[in-house]
Amino acid sequence: MTETLEPKQKATYGAPLIRYMAMHKSIAVQEVLLSNPRTLKELALVKKLCGFKAHPALSYFSQSDDTTSKSYEQMNRVCVEILSIFKDVDENSNWENLAYLFNCFDETRAYNALKALTVEQLDDIQNLFTALEFGSSHLDMLDTSENSFFNKVAMDLKVDMRDFWTPDEGFLKRRNKAQLQTVINESGNIKHFHNIDKFKKGEIVKSLANVFAKAENLEAPDADELKTTFWLPEAMSFPAIDPDKAPTESLEENIRDDESEPEKMVA
């Protein structure tokens, strides 16, 4: 006995027509979006949150056991404030909890979560996540170019690392004894180390780190203590200065950077 095959029912909408309708619907929603800045703000933030990748500096400081940063602590505080909008927080909450929250969201869940917020809250979240993603892309080499994106932003903001960083054990222990002697000389601390050869490197590192830390809180520093307070290695400037390169080398690099940028159109 042979079975009669039912003819396959043709789909009501074929692929070309589905594509046609999707295009019309998309362009219509785009036009309406232009008149709805609140929804546009939500969409922009959904994209950022669901594709968020924190700059490696955040993980570096969360995992480091030989250096700390007041800036990292401040960024953590702001992250916890934003996290508290969405869930209860405790003393162990930090930026990782906030990043993890949105890594678990798809675009629809993130959109639903944002719809209940005020415009000010949306702006705060947008600003925070933009900042958390930004940082130097030169993590294993000195960024000596005035034309790098990172340095341009830092220079526009007039960032001075003396306001944010104090030489600590994490920095000093990565210097050899001769380099530590240079730091001592330049920072006005010769009086603390009359004969550096008598000290072990570890002793110099700990002692010098303490000197730098104490100099931050002096009410009436003398001339040498002022040198300690304002000392900064050349590589901590924007752009970084590489002492191993002659000035002409850095100049040639900057010229090459300028030449590599596209020419501006003249009206």
C-alpha positions in Angstrom: 0.0 0.0 0.0 1.5 3.3 -1.0 1.0 6.5 1.1 -0.1 9.6 -0.7 2.3 12.5 0.2 0.6 15.7 1.2 1.9 18.6 -0.8 4.2 20.8 1.3 2.4 24.0 2.3 4.0 27.1 1.0 5.0 29.6 3.7 2.9 32.7 3.8 6.0 34.9 3.8 9.0 33.9 1.8 12.5 35.0 2.7 12.7 37.8 0.2 9.4 39.3 1.5 10.4 38.8 5.1 13.6 40.8 4.4 11.6 43.4 2.6 9.3 44.0 5.6 12.1 43.9 8.1 13.8 46.7 6.2 10.7 48.8 6.1 10.0 48.3 9.8 13.6 49.1 10.7 13.8 52.3 8.8 10.5 53.4 10.2 11.7 52.8 13.8 14.9 54.7 13.0 12.9 57.8 12.0 10.7 57.7 15.1 13.8 57.2 17.3 15.2 60.6 16.1 12.2 62.2 17.9 12.8 60.2 21.1 16.1 61.1 22.6 15.3 59.2 25.8 15.0 55.9 24.0 18.1 56.7 21.9 20.0 57.2 25.1 18.7 53.8 26.4 19.7 52.0 23.2 23.2 53.5 23.2 23.7 52.4 26.8 22.3 48.9 26.1 25.0 48.5 23.4 27.7 49.7 25.7 26.7 47.6 28.7 26.2 44.4 26.8 29.5 44.8 25.0 31.4 46.2 28.0 35.1 45.4 28.3 36.9 47.0 31.2 40.4 48.4 30.7 43.0 46.0 32.1 44.0 48.6 34.7 41.0 47.6 36.8 42.0 43.9 36.9 45.6 44.9 37.5 44.8 46.8 40.7 42.2 44.3 41.9 44.8 41.5 41.7 48.0 43.5 42.8 49.5 42.9 46.2 52.4 45.5 45.9 50.7 48.7 44.8 47.4 50.6 45.3 45.8 53.5 43.7 43.4 56.1 45.1 42.0 56.5 41.7 41.1 52.8 41.6 39.5 53.1 45.0 37.4 56.0 43.8 36.3 54.1 40.6 35.3 51.2 42.8 33.2 53.5 45.0 31.3 54.9 42.0 30.8 51.4 40.6 29.2 50.3 43.9 26.9 53.4 43.8 25.7 52.5 40.3 25.4 48.8 41.3 23.1 49.8 44.2 20.6 51.1 41.7 20.0 47.6 40.5 20.6 45.3 43.5 21.6 45.3 47.2 25.4 45.8 47.8 27.7 44.8 50.6 31.2 45.7 51.8 32.7 43.3 49.3 31.0 44.7 46.2 33.2 46.3 43.6 33.4 47.1 39.9 33.6 43.4 39.0 30.0 42.8 40.4 28.7 45.7 38.2 30.5 44.3 35.1 29.2 40.8 35.8 25.7 42.0 36.2 25.5 43.3 32.6 27.5 40.4 31.2 24.6 38.2 32.3 22.1 40.5 30.5 21.0 40.1 26.9 20.0 43.3 25.2 16.3 43.0 26.0 17.0 42.5 29.8 19.4 45.4 29.8 16.8 47.6 28.0 14.1 46.6 30.5 16.4 47.4 33.4 17.3 50.9 32.0 13.7 51.9 31.3 12.9 52.5 34.9 15.9 54.9 35.5 16.0 58.7 35.3 17.8 60.5 32.6 20.4 61.6 35.2 21.0 58.0 36.2 21.4 56.9 32.5 23.9 59.7 32.0 25.9 58.6 35.2 26.0 55.0 33.9 27.0 56.0 30.4 29.8 58.2 31.8 31.1 55.6 34.2 31.3 52.8 31.6 32.9 55.1 29.1 35.6 55.9 31.7 36.0 52.3 32.7 36.8 51.2 29.2 39.3 54.0 28.5 43.0 53.8 29.1 46.4 53.4 27.5 46.7 50.8 24.8 50.5 50.7 25.3 50.8 48.4 28.3 54.2 46.9 27.6 56.0 49.8 26.0 56.3 53.5 26.7 53.8 55.7 24.9 56.0 58.6 23.8 53.9 60.0 21.1 52.0 63.3 21.6 49.7 62.2 18.9 48.4 59.0 20.6 44.7 59.1 21.4 45.4 58.4 25.1 48.0 61.1 25.5 45.9 63.7 23.6 43.0 63.1 26.0 45.3 63.2 29.1 47.0 66.4 27.9 43.6 68.0 27.2 42.5 67.1 30.7 45.8 68.4 32.1 46.4 65.2 34.1 49.4 65.5 36.4 50.4 62.1 37.8 51.9 63.8 40.9 48.3 64.4 42.0 47.4 60.7 41.7 50.5 58.7 42.3 53.2 58.3 45.0 56.3 56.2 44.4 55.6 53.0 46.3 57.3 49.6 46.9 55.7 48.3 43.7 57.6 50.9 41.7 60.8 51.0 43.7 61.4 47.3 43.8 61.4 47.2 40.0 64.4 49.6 40.0 68.0 48.3 40.4 70.3 49.7 42.9 71.9 52.3 40.6 68.4 53.5 39.5 67.4 53.7 43.1 70.4 55.9 43.8 69.2 58.2 40.9 65.8 58.4 42.5 67.3 59.3 45.9 69.5 62.0 44.3 66.7 63.6 42.2 64.1 63.5 45.0 66.2 65.2 47.6 66.7 62.2 49.8 70.5 61.9 49.9 70.4 62.8 53.7 68.5 59.5 54.3 71.0 57.3 52.5 74.5 58.6 53.2 76.1 55.3 52.0 73.7 53.3 49.9 76.2 50.4 49.6 75.6 49.6 53.2 71.9 48.9 52.6 70.3 45.9 50.9 68.0 46.7 48.1 64.9 45.6 50.0 65.8 47.9 52.8 66.3 50.9 50.4 62.9 50.1 48.8 61.0 50.0 52.1 62.7 53.1 53.5 62.4 55.2 50.4 58.7 54.2 50.0 58.1 55.4 53.6 59.8 58.7 52.9 57.7 59.4 49.8 54.5 58.4 51.7 55.3 60.7 54.7 56.1 63.6 52.4 52.5 63.7 51.2 51.3 64.8 54.7 53.9 67.3 55.7 52.5 70.7 56.7 55.7 72.8 56.3 58.1 70.9 54.0 61.6 72.1 53.6 63.3 72.4 50.1 64.4 68.7 50.0 61.0 67.5 51.1 59.3 69.6 48.4 61.6 67.9 45.9 60.4 64.6 47.3 56.7 65.6 47.0 57.1 66.8 43.4 59.4 64.1 42.1 58.1 62.2 39.1 59.9 59.8 36.8 59.9 61.0 33.2 57.9 58.0 32.0 55.0 59.1 34.2 54.4 62.2 32.1 52.0 62.6 29.1 53.5 61.6 26.7 56.1 59.4 28.4 59.7 60.3 28.0 62.0 57.4 27.2 65.4 58.0 28.8 66.9 55.3 26.5 66.0 57.2 23.4 67.7 60.4 22.1 65.5 63.4 21.8 65.9 63.3 18.0 64.5 59.8 17.9 61.3 60.9 19.7 61.0 63.9 17.4 61.3 61.6 14.3 58.6 59.4 15.8 56.2 62.3 16.2 56.9 63.5 12.7 56.0 60.0 11.4 52.8 60.1 13.5 51.9 63.4 12.0 52.5 62.2 8.5 50.4 59.1 9.1 47.4 61.1 9.9 45.0 61.8 7.0 45.1 65.3 5.6 42.3 67.6 6.5 40.1 68.6 3.7 40.2 72.3 2.8 36.9 73.9 2.0 
